[in-house]
Amino acid sequence: EARIFYTRFHKRLHSHPNPLINDLSILTLPGNPNRRLKRKWCRDLLQNFNV
C-alpha cells in the first residue's frame, strides 16, 4: 500500500506547475552529479605517509 502511494505521488510531481517540485520527480537531484565515496584504502594511507 505504501509502495502504491509513493509511486502515484512520484508520478504527480512530474506535472506539478512549481519548477522546484517538478525537479523532485527525477531520480537524481538536479545539479548534483553522482560521486564516489572518499575511501581511505591502506595503499592510499601509505602514499600519504611517504610524501
N, CA and C atoms as a LAMMPS dump frame, in Angstrom:
ITEM: TIMESTEP
0
ITEM: NUMBER OF ATOMS
153
ITEM: BOX BOUNDS ff ff ff
-5.0000000000000000e+02 5.0000000000000000e+02
-5.0000000000000000e+02 5.0000000000000000e+02
-5.0000000000000000e+02 5.0000000000000000e+02
ITEM: ATOMS id mol type element x y z
1 1 1 N 0.826 -1.195 0
2 1 2 C 0 0 0
3 1 3 C 0.872 1.261 0
4 2 1 N 1.922 1.265 0.793
5 2 2 C 2.818 2.423 0.815
6 2 3 C 3.544 2.559 -0.521
7 3 1 N 3.881 1.423 -1.116
8 3 2 C 4.57 1.469 -2.411
9 3 3 C 3.684 2.119 -3.468
10 4 1 N 2.424 1.78 -3.483
11 4 2 C 1.483 2.362 -4.444
12 4 3 C 1.336 3.856 -4.198
13 5 1 N 1.261 4.262 -2.932
14 5 2 C 1.127 5.68 -2.598
15 5 3 C 2.314 6.48 -3.123
16 6 1 N 3.53 6.011 -2.849
17 6 2 C 4.712 6.76 -3.266
18 6 3 C 4.909 6.719 -4.779
19 7 1 N 4.489 5.633 -5.424
20 7 2 C 4.562 5.581 -6.881
21 7 3 C 3.641 6.619 -7.493
22 8 1 N 2.423 6.712 -7.003
23 8 2 C 1.482 7.72 -7.511
24 8 3 C 1.95 9.126 -7.172
25 9 1 N 2.465 9.31 -5.963
26 9 2 C 2.963 10.616 -5.541
27 9 3 C 4.108 11.066 -6.447
28 10 1 N 5.022 10.153 -6.735
29 10 2 C 6.172 10.476 -7.579
30 10 3 C 5.726 10.833 -8.998
31 11 1 N 4.733 10.137 -9.52
32 11 2 C 4.235 10.424 -10.871
33 11 3 C 3.55 11.786 -10.927
34 12 1 N 2.898 12.202 -9.838
35 12 2 C 2.223 13.502 -9.81
36 12 3 C 3.212 14.665 -9.769
37 13 1 N 4.408 14.433 -9.26
38 13 2 C 5.395 15.505 -9.185
39 13 3 C 5.828 15.97 -10.566
40 14 1 N 5.807 15.065 -11.54
41 14 2 C 6.287 15.389 -12.879
42 14 3 C 5.443 16.476 -13.544
43 15 1 N 4.165 16.533 -13.241
44 15 2 C 3.286 17.509 -13.886
45 15 3 C 2.965 18.698 -12.992
46 16 1 N 3.713 18.895 -11.921
47 16 2 C 3.446 19.996 -10.992
48 16 3 C 3.888 21.324 -11.606
49 17 1 N 3.091 22.409 -11.437
50 17 2 C 3.442 23.701 -12.045
51 17 3 C 4.666 24.374 -11.418
52 18 1 N 4.976 24.061 -10.158
53 18 2 C 6.136 24.656 -9.499
54 18 3 C 7.406 23.958 -10.003
55 19 1 N 8.359 24.709 -10.594
56 19 2 C 9.548 24.056 -11.155
57 19 3 C 10.422 23.368 -10.11
58 20 1 N 10.437 23.866 -8.879
59 20 2 C 11.242 23.215 -7.844
60 20 3 C 10.676 21.848 -7.483
61 21 1 N 9.368 21.764 -7.392
62 21 2 C 8.726 20.478 -7.095
63 21 3 C 8.824 19.559 -8.306
64 22 1 N 8.742 20.147 -9.492
65 22 2 C 8.873 19.36 -10.714
66 22 3 C 10.252 18.71 -10.785
67 23 1 N 11.294 19.397 -10.305
68 23 2 C 12.64 18.82 -10.305
69 23 3 C 12.751 17.618 -9.38
70 24 1 N 11.874 17.513 -8.384
71 24 2 C 11.915 16.368 -7.472
72 24 3 C 11.447 15.076 -8.136
73 25 1 N 10.82 15.189 -9.316
74 25 2 C 10.285 14 -9.961
75 25 3 C 11.372 13.158 -10.617
76 26 1 N 12.571 13.728 -10.832
77 26 2 C 13.644 12.929 -11.416
78 26 3 C 14.341 12.144 -10.309
79 27 1 N 15.001 11.073 -10.684
80 27 2 C 15.579 10.179 -9.683
81 27 3 C 16.794 10.784 -9.001
82 28 1 N 17.577 11.597 -9.726
83 28 2 C 18.747 12.22 -9.123
84 28 3 C 18.473 13.698 -8.914
85 29 1 N 19.138 14.288 -7.967
86 29 2 C 18.954 15.705 -7.716
87 29 3 C 19.584 16.515 -8.842
88 30 1 N 18.919 17.567 -9.302
89 30 2 C 19.489 18.364 -10.389
90 30 3 C 20.743 19.102 -9.932
91 31 1 N 21.752 19.126 -10.782
92 31 2 C 22.991 19.815 -10.46
93 31 3 C 23.851 19.1 -9.438
94 32 1 N 23.528 17.849 -9.126
95 32 2 C 24.293 17.092 -8.142
96 32 3 C 24.778 15.801 -8.803
97 33 1 N 25.98 15.804 -9.378
98 33 2 C 26.448 14.6 -10.069
99 33 3 C 26.717 13.464 -9.089
100 34 1 N 26.617 12.255 -9.594
101 34 2 C 26.911 11.088 -8.764
102 34 3 C 28.377 11.115 -8.38
103 35 1 N 28.655 10.881 -7.125
104 35 2 C 30.028 10.912 -6.636
105 35 3 C 30.339 9.623 -5.911
106 36 1 N 31.621 9.234 -5.985
107 36 2 C 32.056 8.067 -5.231
108 36 3 C 32.39 8.497 -3.816
109 37 1 N 32.275 7.57 -2.924
110 37 2 C 32.653 7.84 -1.549
111 37 3 C 34.161 8.003 -1.464
112 38 1 N 34.605 8.873 -0.589
113 38 2 C 36.04 9.03 -0.38
114 38 3 C 36.499 7.891 0.523
115 39 1 N 37.219 6.963 -0.087
116 39 2 C 37.659 5.796 0.672
117 39 3 C 39.133 5.94 1.001
118 40 1 N 39.491 5.545 2.179
119 40 2 C 40.888 5.543 2.6
120 40 3 C 41.376 4.101 2.609
121 41 1 N 41.944 3.675 1.489
122 41 2 C 42.481 2.333 1.414
123 41 3 C 43.863 2.311 2.05
124 42 1 N 44.345 1.151 2.381
125 42 2 C 45.665 1.016 3.001
126 42 3 C 46.746 1.618 2.111
127 43 1 N 46.674 1.365 0.802
128 43 2 C 47.704 1.896 -0.091
129 43 3 C 47.643 3.414 -0.164
130 44 1 N 46.437 3.995 -0.041
131 44 2 C 46.318 5.448 -0.03
132 44 3 C 46.955 6.022 1.226
133 45 1 N 46.776 5.35 2.353
134 45 2 C 47.374 5.828 3.593
135 45 3 C 48.893 5.742 3.524
136 46 1 N 49.415 4.674 2.901
137 46 2 C 50.864 4.536 2.775
138 46 3 C 51.444 5.634 1.888
139 47 1 N 50.752 5.972 0.811
140 47 2 C 51.231 7.029 -0.077
141 47 3 C 51.221 8.375 0.635
142 48 1 N 50.23 8.616 1.47
143 48 2 C 50.148 9.886 2.188
144 48 3 C 51.277 10.019 3.198
145 49 1 N 51.692 8.915 3.829
146 49 2 C 52.763 8.986 4.822
147 49 3 C 54.128 9.149 4.162
148 50 1 N 54.276 8.658 2.926
149 50 2 C 55.563 8.743 2.236
150 50 3 C 55.831 10.128 1.666
151 51 1 N 54.833 10.973 1.598
152 51 2 C 55.012 12.307 0.998
153 51 3 C 55.719 13.237 1.904
